[in-house]
């Protein structure tokens, strides 16, 4: 006959989870120590007598050779006078087109990242380290996403170049061999071609 299994009751306390905590991923603010260049864009059709009631501020992280800066795009908001209001009472200038919609990376920064990666062969983790030394932490995954989105922007150019190349009667390839590292044999290389 089997012995009855002994049991015991254990109780514990834990902190209650906060119900109002937002789980939405939030973007970190751009560092305040970076210089700001303010660009004010006024609405094109601002009638006389329009009253400024506020402004929308969009900060774009930009790169100038050797330095990171922040372009502050200030777009004043205006309230139209009562006799001029038709459908809208508030006017504001449109935000300039950006390479990555709603992104914080300007075209100069994206160009620098792509050239560093594909021309200078600087790995993404090293680029992230360079930005960190300048006081700006940009996640490697963010840089990878920016590169993918830039590739999407360049896809029409690639297709046009490919079509033009394939129309040629005679194509040549560079068969210069280079050693390529392999995952299968760490420390070993195999013969690759450019």
C-alpha positions in Angstrom: 0.0 0.0 0.0 1.4 3.4 -1.0 2.0 6.1 1.5 -0.2 9.2 1.3 1.6 12.2 -0.4 2.4 14.9 2.1 1.5 18.5 0.9 2.1 21.9 2.3 0.6 25.3 1.6 2.9 28.1 0.6 1.9 31.8 0.4 3.9 34.8 -0.8 3.4 38.5 -1.5 4.3 40.4 -4.6 4.0 44.0 -5.9 0.8 44.6 -7.8 1.3 45.6 -11.5 0.4 49.2 -12.4 -2.7 49.2 -14.6 -2.0 52.5 -16.3 1.4 51.6 -17.5 1.7 52.1 -21.3 3.2 49.2 -23.2 3.7 51.4 -26.4 7.3 51.7 -27.5 8.3 55.3 -27.0 11.1 57.1 -28.8 13.9 58.5 -26.7 14.2 62.3 -26.9 17.2 63.5 -28.8 20.1 64.6 -26.5 19.9 68.2 -25.4 23.6 68.8 -25.7 23.6 68.6 -29.5 23.4 72.0 -31.3 20.1 72.9 -32.7 19.6 74.6 -36.0 16.1 76.1 -36.1 14.2 76.2 -39.4 10.9 78.1 -39.4 8.4 77.2 -42.2 5.5 79.5 -42.5 2.2 78.5 -44.2 2.2 79.6 -47.9 -1.3 81.1 -47.8 -1.4 83.0 -44.5 -3.9 85.8 -44.7 -3.4 89.1 -42.9 -4.7 89.1 -39.4 -4.1 85.4 -38.8 -3.2 85.0 -35.1 -0.4 82.6 -34.0 -1.7 80.1 -31.4 1.2 77.7 -31.1 3.6 75.7 -33.2 4.5 72.1 -34.1 8.1 71.2 -33.5 9.7 68.2 -35.3 13.3 67.4 -34.4 15.4 65.5 -37.1 18.8 64.0 -36.2 21.2 65.1 -38.9 24.9 64.5 -39.6 27.4 66.9 -41.0 30.9 65.5 -41.7 32.4 64.8 -38.3 29.5 66.1 -36.2 25.9 65.3 -35.3 23.5 68.2 -35.2 19.7 68.5 -34.7 17.6 70.4 -37.2 14.6 71.9 -35.4 11.8 72.4 -37.8 9.4 74.9 -36.3 6.0 75.3 -38.0 3.9 78.1 -36.4 0.2 77.5 -36.2 -2.2 80.4 -37.0 -5.8 80.9 -36.2 -7.7 82.5 -39.1 -9.8 85.6 -38.5 -13.5 85.0 -38.3 -14.3 86.5 -41.7 -11.8 84.3 -43.5 -12.6 80.9 -42.0 -14.2 78.5 -44.4 -13.5 74.8 -43.6 -10.5 75.1 -41.3 -9.7 77.7 -38.7 -6.1 76.7 -38.0 -3.4 76.7 -40.6 0.2 75.3 -40.5 2.9 74.7 -43.1 3.5 71.2 -44.3 6.5 69.3 -43.0 9.2 68.8 -45.7 9.4 65.4 -47.2 11.8 63.1 -45.3 13.6 60.0 -46.7 11.9 58.0 -43.9 8.4 59.3 -43.1 8.0 60.1 -39.4 11.7 59.2 -38.8 14.3 61.2 -36.9 17.2 60.6 -39.4 17.9 63.3 -41.9 19.2 62.6 -45.4 22.8 63.5 -44.5 22.9 61.1 -41.6 21.4 58.3 -43.7 23.9 59.0 -46.5 26.8 58.8 -44.0 25.6 55.5 -42.6 25.2 53.9 -46.0 28.6 55.2 -47.3 30.3 54.0 -44.1 28.7 50.6 -44.4 29.1 49.9 -48.1 32.0 52.1 -49.2 34.2 52.2 -46.1 33.1 48.7 -45.0 32.4 49.9 -41.4 30.2 47.4 -39.6 27.0 48.7 -38.0 28.1 48.0 -34.5 31.2 50.2 -35.0 29.0 53.0 -36.4 26.8 52.7 -33.3 29.9 52.9 -31.1 31.0 56.1 -33.0 27.6 57.7 -32.4 27.8 56.7 -28.7 31.2 58.4 -28.4 29.5 61.6 -29.7 26.9 61.3 -27.0 24.0 59.8 -29.1 22.9 56.2 -28.5 21.4 54.7 -31.7 20.5 51.0 -31.4 22.1 48.8 -34.0 18.6 47.5 -34.9 17.5 51.1 -35.7 20.5 51.6 -38.0 19.6 48.3 -39.8 16.0 49.4 -40.2 17.2 52.8 -41.7 19.4 51.0 -44.2 16.5 48.7 -45.2 14.2 51.6 -45.8 16.9 53.4 -47.8 17.3 50.3 -49.9 13.6 50.4 -50.6 14.0 54.0 -51.7 16.8 53.1 -54.1 15.0 50.0 -55.6 13.7 51.9 -58.7 17.3 53.1 -59.4 18.5 49.5 -59.0 15.9 48.2 -61.4 16.7 50.9 -64.0 20.4 50.1 -63.7 19.8 46.3 -64.0 17.6 46.8 -67.0 20.2 49.0 -68.7 23.0 46.4 -67.9 21.0 43.4 -69.2 20.4 45.2 -72.6 24.1 45.3 -73.3 25.3 42.8 -75.9 28.5 42.0 -74.0 28.9 41.7 -70.2 32.0 41.2 -68.3 32.5 40.1 -64.6 35.3 40.8 -62.2 36.6 37.4 -61.1 39.0 38.7 -58.6 39.2 36.2 -55.8 39.0 37.3 -52.2 39.1 35.3 -48.9 35.7 35.1 -47.3 35.1 34.0 -43.7 32.7 31.1 -43.2 30.4 30.1 -40.4 31.0 26.4 -40.8 34.7 26.6 -40.1 35.5 29.5 -37.6 38.9 31.0 -38.4 38.9 29.5 -41.9 38.2 31.1 -45.2 36.9 30.0 -48.6 37.5 31.5 -52.0 34.9 34.1 -52.9 34.5 36.6 -55.8 33.5 40.3 -55.9 
